[in-house]
Amino acid sequence: MALRFLGIWPNTPDDGSPTIWLEESTGDLIIQSWKADKETVRAAQEVGTIPGHSTDVPSHETVIRLPANMLQFIPRTENASVVTPSPPDAAGTFTANTFREGQ
């Protein structure tokens, strides 16, 4: 397996920071990040995905929280949607705004 390092949490303070690698033969992203808490997993399950798809998290999967500023390290095709973080709110929470490149 050939991995290429893509990025780490900017100004990382310790050894446990979110990190992204690219598995070069498949194009898969390998992501180390914070485990989502139960409230976040519940919220994702409430929103759901596509009709008829279970919102349960199988035992071989997990839900992670990837900080918005890590999106800069995710490869995109030329015309792909891009997600950029908004400034944090008063509580320091980031939200994401989606836009098309070139707009």
C-alpha positions as CSV (number, residue, x, y, z in Angstrom):
1,M,0.0,0.0,0.0
2,A,1.5,3.3,-1.1
3,L,0.3,6.3,0.9
4,R,1.0,9.9,0.2
5,F,0.7,12.4,3.1
6,L,-1.7,15.3,2.2
7,G,-1.9,17.3,5.3
8,I,-2.2,17.7,9.1
9,W,-4.1,20.0,11.3
10,P,-2.4,23.4,10.9
11,N,-0.2,24.5,13.8
12,T,-0.7,21.1,15.4
13,P,-0.1,21.4,19.2
14,D,0.6,17.6,19.8
15,D,0.8,14.1,18.4
16,G,-2.9,13.5,18.1
17,S,-3.9,15.8,15.3
18,P,-6.3,15.2,12.4
19,T,-4.2,14.0,9.4
20,I,-5.1,13.0,5.8
21,W,-3.3,10.6,3.4
22,L,-4.1,9.4,-0.1
23,E,-3.9,5.7,-1.0
24,E,-2.3,6.1,-4.4
25,S,-3.5,2.9,-6.1
26,T,-7.2,3.3,-5.2
27,G,-7.6,7.1,-4.6
28,D,-9.0,6.4,-1.2
29,L,-8.5,8.9,1.6
30,I,-7.2,7.7,4.9
31,I,-8.3,10.0,7.6
32,Q,-7.2,10.3,11.2
33,S,-9.5,12.6,13.1
34,W,-11.6,13.0,16.3
35,K,-14.3,10.4,17.0
36,A,-17.7,11.9,16.7
37,D,-19.6,12.1,20.0
38,K,-22.9,10.3,20.5
39,E,-24.8,13.6,20.0
40,T,-23.2,14.1,16.6
41,V,-23.8,10.5,15.5
42,R,-27.5,10.8,16.6
43,A,-27.8,14.1,14.7
44,A,-26.4,12.4,11.5
45,Q,-28.8,9.5,11.9
46,E,-31.7,11.9,12.3
47,V,-30.7,13.7,9.0
48,G,-30.2,10.4,7.3
49,T,-28.8,9.8,3.8
50,I,-30.8,8.3,0.9
51,P,-34.3,6.8,1.1
52,G,-34.2,3.2,2.3
53,H,-30.6,3.3,3.5
54,S,-30.0,2.5,7.2
55,T,-28.7,5.2,9.4
56,D,-27.1,2.6,11.8
57,V,-23.3,2.6,11.9
58,P,-22.1,-0.9,11.2
59,S,-19.5,-2.4,13.6
60,H,-16.8,-2.2,10.9
61,E,-17.3,1.6,10.4
62,T,-17.2,4.7,12.6
63,V,-18.2,8.3,12.3
64,I,-15.5,10.9,12.6
65,R,-15.5,14.7,12.9
66,L,-13.1,16.3,10.4
67,P,-12.4,19.9,11.2
68,A,-13.4,22.3,8.4
69,N,-9.9,23.7,8.0
70,M,-8.8,20.1,7.0
71,L,-10.9,20.3,3.8
72,Q,-8.0,22.2,2.1
73,F,-6.1,18.9,2.0
74,I,-8.8,16.9,0.2
75,P,-8.0,16.5,-3.5
76,R,-10.7,17.8,-5.9
77,T,-11.3,17.6,-9.6
78,E,-11.2,20.8,-11.6
79,N,-15.0,21.4,-11.5
80,A,-15.8,19.9,-8.2
81,S,-17.8,21.5,-5.4
82,V,-15.7,23.1,-2.8
83,V,-16.6,23.6,0.8
84,T,-15.1,26.4,2.7
85,P,-15.4,27.2,6.4
86,S,-17.2,30.3,7.6
87,P,-15.7,32.3,10.4
88,P,-16.4,30.7,13.8
89,D,-19.4,31.9,15.7
90,A,-19.2,33.3,19.2
91,A,-18.8,29.8,20.6
92,G,-15.9,29.1,18.3
93,T,-17.9,26.7,16.1
94,F,-17.2,26.5,12.4
95,T,-19.9,25.9,9.8
96,A,-19.4,25.2,6.1
97,N,-20.5,27.1,3.0
98,T,-20.6,25.2,-0.3
99,F,-20.0,27.0,-3.6
100,R,-18.8,26.1,-7.1
101,E,-15.2,27.0,-7.9
102,G,-15.0,30.1,-10.0
103,Q,-18.1,31.7,-8.6
